[in-house]
Amino acid sequence: MKRLALLLGLSGALLLGGCATPGGDALAPKTAGEINLKRYQGKWFEQAHLPMYFQNDCAQSEAHYNVKPDGSLGVLNRCRTLDGEWLRAQGNAWPQEPGHADKLWVEFDNWFTRLMPGMSKGEYWVLYVDDRYQTALVGNPDRKHLWLLSRTPTVTAVVREHLLAKARQQGYDTSRLVWRVSDRDIARER
């Protein structure tokens, strides 16, 4: 039952953001601006996230994005549990405003979205991406969700502090972040 709950949660996960915030909300976080989805696509390793029920058992998470011919993104999220099992969820992301890829809608393919299409989309806001597209911050407008991402499984202390500073500047509570578990610690749990 615990595995089913995790899998269902992951299906709505790593990016289902909650209620929409009006576009002109002055208190909403600021996004990164122009995002090149071709450079953004590929594999991202989650370094940390704010606590969420559907990621409770995730020791390591990854997001894989690929640009589709229609300009949307294919999404594959993977979560590795402490016992080494990989769970996955697939979905799609598309710009909230045509031509602006810093604010996306994300919807995962699961029983709920097939039952009620369009009712389970979440907000995925790219808050920061470095010039080389190697690190990123992603959140949602109500600041309940935040992910620190990188192209590598680990980052230096300097990069980590830079991402934390960017998140704090946007009003996120970084003291509550859940950090990625190392491969060594996962092996020790088995």
FENSULUR-V830793 format. One record per pair of residues at least 6 apart in sequence whose C-alpha atoms are under 8 Angstrom apart, sorted by sequence separation. I is the first residue (numbers start at 1). J is the second residue. D is the distance in whole Angstrom. If there is no record, write none. Layout:
I & J & D
I & J & D
This chain:
67 & 73 & 5
68 & 74 & 7
80 & 86 & 4
81 & 87 & 8
95 & 101 & 5
97 & 103 & 8
107 & 113 & 8
113 & 119 & 7
129 & 135 & 6
130 & 136 & 7
139 & 145 & 5
140 & 146 & 7
167 & 173 & 8
168 & 174 & 7
21 & 28 & 8
66 & 73 & 5
67 & 74 & 6
79 & 86 & 6
80 & 87 & 6
94 & 101 & 8
95 & 102 & 8
96 & 103 & 6
113 & 120 & 6
129 & 136 & 4
139 & 146 & 4
167 & 174 & 7
65 & 73 & 6
66 & 74 & 5
78 & 86 & 6
79 & 87 & 5
95 & 103 & 6
96 & 104 & 5
112 & 120 & 8
128 & 136 & 5
129 & 137 & 7
138 & 146 & 6
139 & 147 & 6
65 & 74 & 6
66 & 75 & 7
78 & 87 & 6
79 & 88 & 6
95 & 104 & 4
96 & 105 & 6
127 & 136 & 7
128 & 137 & 5
137 & 146 & 7
138 & 147 & 5
64 & 74 & 8
65 & 75 & 5
78 & 88 & 4
94 & 104 & 5
95 & 105 & 6
126 & 136 & 7
127 & 137 & 5
128 & 138 & 7
137 & 147 & 6
138 & 148 & 7
164 & 174 & 7
64 & 75 & 6
65 & 76 & 7
77 & 88 & 6
78 & 89 & 7
93 & 104 & 6
94 & 105 & 5
107 & 118 & 8
126 & 137 & 6
127 & 138 & 5
137 & 148 & 5
138 & 149 & 8
63 & 75 & 7
64 & 76 & 5
76 & 88 & 7
77 & 89 & 5
93 & 105 & 5
94 & 106 & 7
126 & 138 & 5
127 & 139 & 7
136 & 148 & 6
137 & 149 & 6
63 & 76 & 6
64 & 77 & 6
76 & 89 & 6
77 & 90 & 6
93 & 106 & 4
107 & 120 & 6
108 & 121 & 8
125 & 138 & 6
126 & 139 & 7
135 & 148 & 8
136 & 149 & 5
46 & 60 & 7
63 & 77 & 5
76 & 90 & 5
92 & 106 & 6
93 & 107 & 6
107 & 121 & 5
124 & 138 & 7
125 & 139 & 5
135 & 149 & 6
136 & 150 & 6
46 & 61 & 5
62 & 77 & 6
63 & 78 & 6
75 & 90 & 6
76 & 91 & 7
91 & 106 & 7
92 & 107 & 6
106 & 121 & 5
107 & 122 & 6
124 & 139 & 6
125 & 140 & 5
135 & 150 & 4
148 & 163 & 7
45 & 61 & 6
46 & 62 & 6
61 & 77 & 7
62 & 78 & 5
74 & 90 & 8
75 & 91 & 5
91 & 107 & 5
92 & 108 & 6
105 & 121 & 6
106 & 122 & 5
123 & 139 & 8
124 & 140 & 6
125 & 141 & 7
134 & 150 & 6
135 & 151 & 7
45 & 62 & 5
46 & 63 & 8
61 & 78 & 6
62 & 79 & 7
74 & 91 & 6
75 & 92 & 5
91 & 108 & 4
105 & 122 & 6
106 & 123 & 6
123 & 140 & 6
134 & 151 & 5
44 & 62 & 6
45 & 63 & 7
61 & 79 & 4
74 & 92 & 5
75 & 93 & 7
90 & 108 & 6
91 & 109 & 5
105 & 123 & 5
106 & 124 & 7
123 & 141 & 8
43 & 62 & 7
44 & 63 & 5
60 & 79 & 6
61 & 80 & 6
73 & 92 & 6
74 & 93 & 6
89 & 108 & 7
90 & 109 & 6
104 & 123 & 6
105 & 124 & 6
43 & 63 & 6
44 & 64 & 6
59 & 79 & 7
60 & 80 & 5
72 & 92 & 7
73 & 93 & 5
89 & 109 & 7
103 & 123 & 7
104 & 124 & 5
43 & 64 & 4
58 & 79 & 5
59 & 80 & 6
60 & 81 & 7
72 & 93 & 6
73 & 94 & 6
103 & 124 & 6
104 & 125 & 6
42 & 64 & 5
43 & 65 & 7
58 & 80 & 6
59 & 81 & 5
72 & 94 & 5
103 & 125 & 5
41 & 64 & 7
42 & 65 & 5
58 & 81 & 5
59 & 82 & 6
71 & 94 & 7
72 & 95 & 7
102 & 125 & 6
103 & 126 & 6
41 & 65 & 5
42 & 66 & 6
57 & 81 & 6
58 & 82 & 7
102 & 126 & 5
40 & 65 & 8
41 & 66 & 5
57 & 82 & 7
102 & 127 & 7
41 & 67 & 6
137 & 163 & 7
146 & 172 & 8
136 & 163 & 8
38 & 66 & 8
143 & 171 & 8
38 & 67 & 6
143 & 172 & 6
37 & 67 & 7
137 & 167 & 7
41 & 73 & 8
128 & 166 & 8
13 & 54 & 7
14 & 55 & 8
12 & 54 & 8
13 & 55 & 8
9 & 53 & 7
10 & 54 & 6
9 & 54 & 4
10 & 55 & 7
8 & 54 & 8
9 & 55 & 7
7 & 54 & 8
6 & 54 & 6
5 & 54 & 7
6 & 55 & 7
6 & 56 & 8
6 & 57 & 7
14 & 77 & 7
37 & 101 & 7
35 & 100 & 7
36 & 101 & 7
34 & 100 & 7
35 & 101 & 5
10 & 77 & 8
33 & 100 & 8
34 & 101 & 7
35 & 102 & 6
34 & 102 & 6
10 & 79 & 8
33 & 102 & 6
32 & 102 & 6
31 & 102 & 6
31 & 103 & 7
13 & 89 & 8
10 & 87 & 8
11 & 88 & 7
12 & 89 & 8
10 & 88 & 7
11 & 89 & 5
10 & 89 & 6
11 & 90 & 7
7 & 87 & 6
7 & 88 & 7
7 & 89 & 8
16 & 106 & 7
15 & 106 & 7
16 & 107 & 7
40 & 133 & 6
52 & 145 & 8
31 & 125 & 6
32 & 126 & 6
39 & 133 & 7
50 & 144 & 7
51 & 145 & 8
12 & 107 & 7
31 & 126 & 6
32 & 127 & 5
50 & 145 & 6
12 & 108 & 6
31 & 127 & 4
32 & 128 & 5
49 & 145 & 7
50 & 146 & 5
11 & 108 & 6
30 & 127 & 6
31 & 128 & 7
32 & 129 & 7
49 & 146 & 5
50 & 147 & 7
11 & 109 & 7
29 & 127 & 7
49 & 147 & 4
11 & 110 & 6
48 & 147 & 6
49 & 148 & 6
47 & 147 & 7
48 & 148 & 5
46 & 147 & 7
47 & 148 & 5
48 & 149 & 7
8 & 110 & 8
46 & 148 & 6
47 & 149 & 6
84 & 186 & 7
19 & 122 & 8
20 & 123 & 7
46 & 149 & 5
47 & 150 & 7
83 & 186 & 7
84 & 187 & 8
16 & 120 & 8
17 & 121 & 8
18 & 122 & 6
45 & 149 & 5
46 & 150 & 7
82 & 186 & 5
16 & 121 & 7
17 & 122 & 4
18 & 123 & 7
44 & 149 & 6
45 & 150 & 5
16 & 122 & 4
17 & 123 & 5
44 & 150 & 5
45 & 151 & 6
47 & 153 & 7
83 & 189 & 7
84 & 190 & 8
15 & 122 & 6
16 & 123 & 6
17 & 124 & 7
44 & 151 & 5
45 & 152 & 6
46 & 153 & 8
47 & 154 & 7
82 & 189 & 6
83 & 190 & 6
12 & 120 & 8
15 & 123 & 7
16 & 124 & 7
43 & 151 & 6
44 & 152 & 7
45 & 153 & 6
82 & 190 & 7
15 & 124 & 6
29 & 140 & 8
29 & 141 & 6
28 & 141 & 5
28 & 142 & 7
29 & 143 & 8
61 & 180 & 8
21 & 141 & 6
60 & 180 & 5
20 & 141 & 7
21 & 142 & 7
59 & 180 & 6
60 & 181 & 6
17 & 139 & 8
18 & 140 & 8
59 & 181 & 5
60 & 182 & 8
17 & 140 & 6
19 & 142 & 8
15 & 139 & 8
18 & 142 & 8
50 & 174 & 8
51 & 176 & 7
50 & 176 & 6
51 & 177 & 7
17 & 144 & 8
50 & 177 & 5
51 & 178 & 6
59 & 186 & 8
17 & 145 & 7
49 & 177 & 5
50 & 178 & 6
48 & 177 & 6
49 & 178 & 5
15 & 145 & 8
48 & 178 & 5
49 & 179 & 7
48 & 179 & 4
47 & 179 & 6
48 & 180 & 6
14 & 147 & 8
47 & 180 & 5
46 & 180 & 7
30 & 170 & 7
29 & 170 & 5
29 & 171 & 7
